[in-house]
Amino acid sequence: MLPDQPDTIWHPSPNFGPRRDGLMPSLIVLHYTAMESAQAALERLCDPAAEVSAHYLIGAEGTVWQMVAEDSRAWHAGAGEWKGQADINSRSIGIELDNRGCHPFGAAQMAALEVLMRGIMQRWNIPAAGVIGHSCMAPGRKSDPGPHFDWGRLARQNLALGTGHGSVPQDVSADGFRKAASSAGFTAPVDDATLLSAVRLRFRPWASGPLEPADFSPLG
């Protein structure tokens, strides 16, 4: 079988199935592997006993492997929700990045990711708003691609949403923040602190402390 993306190594995983209910990809979910090497991640993502996979894996030096065809359902997202919709696996294409989560993503890896994303977004007509992190749809349970991921770099190329300049309410409240976050897509049922952490991880990973007006701006 040929890969969907040119200049990609086809390395099939047995861990996949059909997309359910006639769904096709409308999201791209970005992950980090949290493993010691791309080879270790590749072996796990293709191990039938592990029961996990992704469509793509990008090594630190920019090598791209495809493990599951884009029209099939990979097992990368797990339990979670985005914009009120579950079964994210049937709605998305999953991309794993060789990174332990505690260091920046290198230039070669980011460049390869950008090329891959342009191809996927064109093939499936996925907008920038359809590119999310694993932590966005599974807040509290997942933190990838983490605080070191350069979302701004993707946003400058219209490959993801930027931080935005939405309105900031005069009355900063947890209920108001939840409504704004829900409108932006963060609909997973979590407590206020977990929701704030998930939104900050995506848009303001440097922020800390209690809810503040600046937390609303990316959601406008």
SVG drawing of the C-alpha trace seen along z (x, -y; Angstrom):
<svg xmlns="http://www.w3.org/2000/svg" viewBox="-24 -46 42 54">
<polyline fill="none" stroke="black" stroke-width="0.4" points="0.0,0.0 1.3,-3.5 1.3,-6.2 -1.2,-9.1 1.5,-11.7 4.6,-11.8 8.0,-11.3 6.5,-9.2 7.6,-5.7 4.8,-3.2 5.1,-1.2 1.6,0.4 0.2,1.0 -2.4,3.7 -4.2,1.3 -6.9,-0.3 -10.5,0.1 -13.2,-1.5 -14.4,-5.0 -17.8,-4.7 -21.1,-6.1 -19.7,-7.2 -17.5,-9.9 -14.5,-11.3 -11.6,-13.3 -12.6,-16.8 -9.8,-17.2 -6.1,-16.8 -5.0,-15.8 -1.3,-16.4 0.5,-14.3 3.9,-13.8 5.2,-10.2 6.7,-10.6 9.2,-7.9 12.9,-7.7 13.1,-7.4 11.0,-7.4 11.9,-3.7 10.5,-2.8 7.3,-4.7 7.1,-3.1 7.3,0.3 4.6,-0.4 2.3,-2.0 2.5,1.2 2.3,3.7 -1.0,5.4 -0.8,6.0 -0.6,2.2 -3.8,1.5 -2.7,-2.0 -1.7,-3.6 -1.7,-6.9 -1.8,-7.7 1.6,-9.3 4.8,-9.5 7.4,-12.2 10.9,-11.7 13.1,-14.3 15.1,-14.7 12.0,-15.0 11.5,-11.4 7.8,-10.7 6.2,-7.3 2.6,-6.4 1.0,-3.6 -2.7,-3.8 -4.4,-5.0 -6.1,-8.3 -9.5,-7.0 -9.2,-4.5 -9.7,-4.9 -6.5,-4.9 -6.5,-4.4 -4.8,-7.6 -7.3,-9.9 -9.1,-7.7 -11.8,-9.0 -12.6,-12.7 -14.8,-15.3 -14.4,-18.3 -17.3,-20.7 -19.7,-18.3 -18.7,-15.4 -17.2,-12.1 -15.4,-9.3 -12.6,-11.7 -10.8,-8.7 -13.5,-8.5 -13.4,-12.2 -9.6,-12.8 -6.2,-12.1 -3.6,-11.6 0.0,-12.7 2.6,-11.6 5.7,-13.7 8.9,-12.1 9.3,-14.2 9.3,-13.4 7.2,-16.5 10.0,-18.2 11.9,-19.9 11.3,-22.0 10.4,-20.5 13.2,-20.9 13.2,-22.8 13.4,-19.7 10.5,-18.1 8.3,-21.2 9.1,-21.7 8.1,-18.1 4.9,-18.5 4.0,-21.6 4.4,-19.8 2.4,-16.9 -0.4,-19.1 -0.8,-21.1 -1.3,-17.8 -3.8,-16.4 -5.7,-19.7 -6.0,-20.0 -7.0,-16.3 -9.8,-16.5 -10.6,-20.2 -9.7,-20.6 -9.5,-24.3 -7.1,-25.7 -9.8,-25.5 -9.8,-21.8 -6.2,-21.4 -6.2,-20.6 -3.9,-19.1 -4.6,-15.8 -5.0,-17.9 -7.7,-20.0 -10.1,-17.0 -9.0,-15.1 -8.2,-17.8 -6.7,-16.5 -6.1,-13.1 -3.6,-14.2 -1.2,-17.1 0.3,-16.6 1.7,-18.1 2.6,-20.1 3.9,-23.5 6.9,-23.4 5.0,-23.0 5.1,-26.0 1.4,-26.7 2.3,-30.2 4.5,-28.9 1.6,-26.9 -0.8,-29.8 1.4,-32.1 1.0,-29.7 -2.7,-29.3 -2.2,-25.7 -3.8,-26.3 -5.7,-29.0 -3.7,-31.9 -4.2,-33.3 -6.8,-35.8 -7.8,-39.1 -11.3,-38.4 -13.2,-40.6 -12.4,-40.5 -15.5,-40.6 -15.6,-43.1 -16.9,-40.4 -14.3,-37.6 -16.1,-34.5 -15.6,-30.7 -19.1,-30.4 -18.3,-33.0 -15.0,-31.3 -16.7,-27.9 -19.2,-29.4 -16.4,-31.0 -14.3,-27.8 -17.2,-25.7 -18.0,-27.9 -14.3,-27.5 -14.6,-23.7 -13.5,-22.8 -16.6,-20.8 -15.2,-17.8 -16.8,-17.5 -14.1,-18.6 -13.8,-20.9 -13.0,-24.6 -9.3,-24.2 -8.8,-21.5 -10.6,-23.5 -8.4,-26.5 -5.3,-24.4 -6.3,-22.9 -7.1,-26.3 -3.8,-27.7 -1.8,-24.7 -3.1,-25.4 -2.9,-29.2 -1.0,-30.5 1.3,-27.8 3.4,-30.4 0.4,-31.5 -0.2,-30.5 -2.4,-31.4 -6.2,-32.1 -8.4,-32.9 -7.6,-36.3 -9.0,-38.5 -6.2,-37.5 -7.5,-33.9 -10.6,-35.0 -8.9,-36.7 -7.9,-33.5 -11.4,-32.2 -13.1,-35.2"/>
</svg>
